Amino acid sequence: MWRQRDNGVIPSVSNRDLRRTWKTLAGQAGVAKEIRDRIQNHALQDVSSRNYDRWDYMPEKRAGMERWDRFVRSLLAKEALRRAA
């Protein structure tokens, strides 16, 4: 995103833009919203999450990031094929 800003494609960029873009694309990649929220350390406001659930969800977060990794690698591979053609 910063490269696109520096190249004049978009006028400005912030960390919030990056977080919002990741949240949207990770959803497209199939990462569940609950896991996206946990990866981004969003506060979960329900009683169970605040008071009782002490699990850190690290295996679920890792699985979500592995899904994200596969998604990004497939986008990069498609781009490489497009450039090679």
N, CA, C and O of each residue as an XYZ file, in Angstrom:
340
protein
N       0.817     -1.177      0.000
C       0.000      0.000      0.000
C       0.870      1.253      0.000
O       0.554      2.232     -0.677
N       1.963      1.224      0.758
C       2.828      2.392      0.780
C       3.509      2.578     -0.578
O       3.723      3.707     -1.020
N       3.845      1.473     -1.232
C       4.436      1.559     -2.575
C       3.441      2.188     -3.548
O       3.815      3.018     -4.376
N       2.177      1.789     -3.442
C       1.159      2.373     -4.316
C       0.998      3.871     -4.031
O       0.803      4.662     -4.954
N       1.079      4.250     -2.775
C       1.023      5.672     -2.427
C       2.222      6.411     -3.026
O       2.071      7.479     -3.620
N       3.418      5.827     -2.862
C       4.631      6.466     -3.369
C       4.625      6.582     -4.890
O       5.227      7.498     -5.450
N       3.937      5.642     -5.562
C       3.835      5.683     -7.026
C       2.676      6.549     -7.512
O       2.436      6.646     -8.715
N       1.962      7.173     -6.588
C       0.877      8.067     -6.963
C      -0.424      7.378     -7.322
O      -1.340      8.017     -7.841
N      -0.522      6.067     -7.051
C      -1.744      5.324     -7.371
C      -2.861      5.682     -6.400
O      -4.014      5.841     -6.800
N      -2.513      5.810     -5.123
C      -3.477      6.240     -4.107
C      -2.888      7.447     -3.385
O      -1.668      7.545     -3.251
N      -3.731      8.366     -2.917
C      -3.202      9.612     -2.346
C      -2.580      9.477     -0.959
O      -1.613     10.171     -0.646
N      -3.122      8.596     -0.129
C      -2.585      8.446      1.226
C      -2.892      7.042      1.736
O      -3.746      6.335      1.202
N      -2.169      6.667      2.782
C      -2.376      5.347      3.384
C      -2.059      5.445      4.877
O      -1.189      6.210      5.294
N      -2.780      4.657      5.667
C      -2.533      4.625      7.112
C      -2.519      3.169      7.573
O      -2.910      2.262      6.838
N      -2.062      2.970      8.799
C      -2.088      1.621      9.363
C      -3.516      1.092      9.413
O      -3.748     -0.102      9.224
N      -4.467      1.980      9.667
C      -5.877      1.564      9.700
C      -6.305      1.011      8.336
O      -7.047      0.031      8.266
N      -5.836      1.642      7.253
C      -6.145      1.140      5.915
C      -5.599     -0.274      5.731
O      -6.262     -1.139      5.159
N      -4.392     -0.492      6.219
C      -3.773     -1.806      6.096
C      -4.567     -2.853      6.880
O      -4.804     -3.952      6.379
N      -4.976     -2.520      8.103
C      -5.753     -3.457      8.920
C      -7.099     -3.761      8.276
O      -7.547     -4.907      8.274
N      -7.745     -2.727      7.727
C      -9.047     -2.911      7.084
C      -8.907     -3.773      5.832
O      -9.726     -4.659      5.586
N      -7.869     -3.508      5.047
C      -7.644     -4.293      3.834
C      -7.364     -5.748      4.180
O      -7.895     -6.659      3.545
N      -6.522     -5.963      5.198
C      -6.235     -7.341      5.598
C      -7.513     -8.046      6.047
O      -7.757     -9.192      5.671
N      -8.327     -7.362      6.852
C      -9.553     -7.966      7.386
C     -10.461     -8.406      6.243
O     -11.042     -9.491      6.288
N     -10.583     -7.559      5.214
C     -11.436     -7.867      4.073
C     -10.865     -9.024      3.256
O     -11.583     -9.972      2.936
N      -9.588     -8.951      2.922
C      -8.981     -9.996      2.090
C      -8.869    -11.326      2.831
O      -9.009    -12.384      2.218
N      -8.622    -11.288      4.130
C      -8.570    -12.541      4.896
C      -9.938    -13.202      4.906
O     -10.032    -14.429      4.884
N     -11.002    -12.402      4.938
C     -12.352    -12.967      4.817
C     -12.536    -13.621      3.466
O     -13.098    -14.712      3.371
N     -12.061    -12.957      2.413
C     -12.124    -13.534      1.067
C     -11.333    -14.833      1.002
O     -11.707    -15.759      0.282
N     -10.241    -14.900      1.754
C      -9.413    -16.108      1.776
C     -10.064    -17.240      2.559
O      -9.609    -18.382      2.486
N     -11.133    -16.935      3.314
C     -11.836    -17.972      4.052
C     -11.507    -18.034      5.528
O     -11.890    -18.988      6.204
N     -10.798    -17.028      6.048
C     -10.508    -16.996      7.480
C     -11.759    -16.481      8.190
O     -12.252    -15.397      7.878
N     -12.263    -17.247      9.129
C     -13.495    -16.892      9.846
C     -13.348    -15.558     10.570
O     -12.261    -15.219     11.038
N     -14.434    -14.804     10.664
C     -14.405    -13.491     11.296
C     -13.903    -13.559     12.734
O     -13.110    -12.715     13.151
N     -14.348    -14.539     13.483
C     -13.886    -14.656     14.871
C     -12.369    -14.783     14.931
O     -11.725    -14.168     15.781
N     -11.801    -15.576     14.035
C     -10.345    -15.766     14.031
C      -9.653    -14.502     13.551
O      -8.606    -14.138     14.085
N     -10.219    -13.816     12.542
C      -9.645    -12.533     12.100
C      -9.643    -11.540     13.255
O      -8.658    -10.830     13.457
N     -10.732    -11.481     14.015
C     -10.791    -10.591     15.172
C      -9.720    -10.948     16.196
O      -9.066    -10.066     16.752
N      -9.546    -12.220     16.439
C      -8.551    -12.655     17.422
C      -7.138    -12.378     16.934
O      -6.286    -11.968     17.723
N      -6.869    -12.593     15.639
C      -5.546    -12.301     15.088
C      -5.236    -10.814     15.251
O      -4.102    -10.446     15.556
N      -6.240     -9.962     15.050
C      -6.031     -8.519     15.176
C      -6.180     -8.024     16.620
O      -6.152     -6.820     16.874
N      -6.337     -8.952     17.550
C      -6.469     -8.616     18.977
C      -7.631     -7.679     19.261
O      -7.526     -6.799     20.115
N      -8.732     -7.860     18.555
C      -9.923     -7.077     18.852
C     -10.559     -7.602     20.132
O     -10.619     -8.810     20.362
N     -11.025     -6.691     20.950
C     -11.663     -7.075     22.200
C     -13.022     -7.701     21.909
O     -13.845     -7.124     21.198
N     -13.242     -8.868     22.459
C     -14.525     -9.539     22.330
C     -15.335     -9.179     23.570
O     -14.882     -9.385     24.696
N     -16.523     -8.645     23.365
C     -17.274     -8.030     24.449
C     -18.315     -8.928     25.115
O     -18.959     -8.520     26.082
N     -18.481    -10.137     24.608
C     -19.498    -10.988     25.242
C     -18.993    -11.488     26.602
O     -17.788    -11.560     26.842
N     -19.924    -11.826     27.470
C     -19.606    -12.238     28.844
C     -18.669    -13.432     28.857
O     -17.718    -13.469     29.638
N     -18.927    -14.394     28.010
C     -18.104    -15.597     27.983
C     -16.649    -15.272     27.645
O     -15.732    -15.756     28.309
N     -16.439    -14.456     26.615
C     -15.069    -14.109     26.211
C     -14.349    -13.306     27.281
O     -13.173    -13.540     27.558
N     -15.058    -12.360     27.881
C     -14.431    -11.482     28.880
C     -14.137    -12.198     30.189
O     -13.112    -11.935     30.817
N     -15.020    -13.098     30.612
C     -14.912    -13.628     31.963
C     -14.512    -15.090     32.091
O     -13.928    -15.486     33.100
N     -14.818    -15.893     31.085
C     -14.637    -17.330     31.282
C     -13.644    -17.980     30.327
O     -12.933    -18.907     30.715
N     -13.588    -17.521     29.116
C     -12.779    -18.183     28.086
C     -11.324    -17.742     28.200
O     -10.986    -16.617     27.832
N     -10.474    -18.609     28.700
C      -9.054    -18.292     28.886
C      -8.165    -18.950     27.822
O      -6.941    -18.833     27.889
N      -8.750    -19.622     26.869
C      -7.987    -20.241     25.787
C      -7.371    -19.132     24.939
O      -8.022    -18.117     24.693
N      -6.117    -19.308     24.485
C      -5.461    -18.237     23.727
C      -5.688    -18.335     22.205
O      -5.320    -17.426     21.460
N      -6.286    -19.426     21.760
C      -6.647    -19.625     20.351
C      -5.445    -19.628     19.408
O      -5.600    -19.380     18.212
N      -4.255    -19.904     19.929
C      -3.070    -19.880     19.083
C      -3.131    -20.907     17.947
O      -2.756    -20.565     16.825
N      -3.585    -22.153     18.177
C      -3.679    -23.082     17.043
C      -4.639    -22.568     15.963
O      -4.375    -22.707     14.769
N      -5.735    -21.983     16.389
C      -6.715    -21.458     15.428
C      -6.156    -20.240     14.684
O      -6.389    -20.078     13.486
N      -5.423    -19.391     15.397
C      -4.802    -18.230     14.758
C      -3.758    -18.684     13.740
O      -3.685    -18.143     12.637
N      -2.957    -19.670     14.109
C      -1.938    -20.182     13.182
C      -2.591    -20.779     11.939
O      -2.120    -20.558     10.824
N      -3.661    -21.525     12.122
C      -4.368    -22.097     10.979
C      -4.919    -20.989     10.088
O      -4.872    -21.092      8.862
N      -5.440    -19.933     10.702
C      -5.927    -18.798      9.920
C      -4.814    -18.131      9.141
O      -5.004    -17.760      7.983
N      -3.648    -17.973      9.761
C      -2.521    -17.347      9.066
C      -1.946    -18.267      7.984
O      -1.441    -17.784      6.971
N      -2.018    -19.581      8.188
C      -1.593    -20.512      7.133
C      -2.530    -20.416      5.932
O      -2.081    -20.477      4.788
N      -3.810    -20.268      6.182
C      -4.782    -20.078      5.101
C      -4.483    -18.776      4.362
O      -4.511    -18.726      3.132
N      -4.194    -17.718      5.133
C      -3.843    -16.429      4.553
C      -2.584    -16.554      3.680
O      -2.528    -16.011      2.577
N      -1.586    -17.270      4.185
C      -0.344    -17.475      3.436
C      -0.618    -18.158      2.092
O      -0.087    -17.740      1.064
N      -1.438    -19.198      2.101
C      -1.773    -19.892      0.851
C      -2.497    -18.960     -0.117
O      -2.241    -18.982     -1.321
N      -3.403    -18.140      0.420
C      -4.151    -17.192     -0.398
C      -3.211    -16.195     -1.073
O      -3.297    -15.970     -2.280
N      -2.313    -15.601     -0.287
C      -1.386    -14.610     -0.848
C      -0.453    -15.268     -1.860
O      -0.200    -14.695     -2.920
N       0.061    -16.449     -1.558
C       0.941    -17.137     -2.504
C       0.220    -17.442     -3.818
O       0.827    -17.368     -4.887
N      -1.069    -17.785     -3.748
C      -1.806    -18.055     -4.988
C      -1.995    -16.765     -5.784
O      -1.928    -16.790     -7.013
N      -2.230    -15.642     -5.109
C      -2.332    -14.354     -5.810
C      -1.009    -13.995     -6.481
O      -0.989    -13.530     -7.621
N       0.085    -14.211     -5.776
C       1.397    -13.902     -6.343
C       1.723    -14.809     -7.530
O       2.315    -14.357     -8.511
N       1.341    -16.079     -7.445
C       1.588    -17.005     -8.547
C       0.789    -16.596     -9.772
O       1.303    -16.649    -10.889
N      -0.463    -16.188     -9.581
C      -1.298    -15.730    -10.701
C      -0.690    -14.490    -11.338
O      -0.670    -14.364    -12.563
N      -0.200    -13.586    -10.522
C       0.430    -12.365    -11.032
C       1.691    -12.693    -11.822
O       1.944    -12.098    -12.869
N       2.482    -13.639    -11.321
C       3.705    -14.036    -12.018
C       3.355    -14.655    -13.385
O       4.027    -14.378    -14.378
N       2.322    -15.477    -13.436
C       1.888    -16.066    -14.711
C       1.396    -14.989    -15.673
O       1.675    -15.036    -16.871
N       0.663    -14.022    -15.136
C       0.156    -12.940    -15.967
C       1.306    -12.125    -16.564
O       1.268    -11.750    -17.736
N       2.307    -11.862    -15.762
C       3.469    -11.084    -16.256
C       4.291    -11.875    -17.260
O       4.867    -11.304    -18.186
N       4.345    -13.200    -17.077
C       5.140    -14.046    -17.980
C       4.467    -14.196    -19.336
O       5.140    -14.467    -20.331
N       3.159    -14.025    -19.391
C       2.423    -14.229    -20.644
C       2.574    -13.062    -21.599
O       2.013    -13.086    -22.695
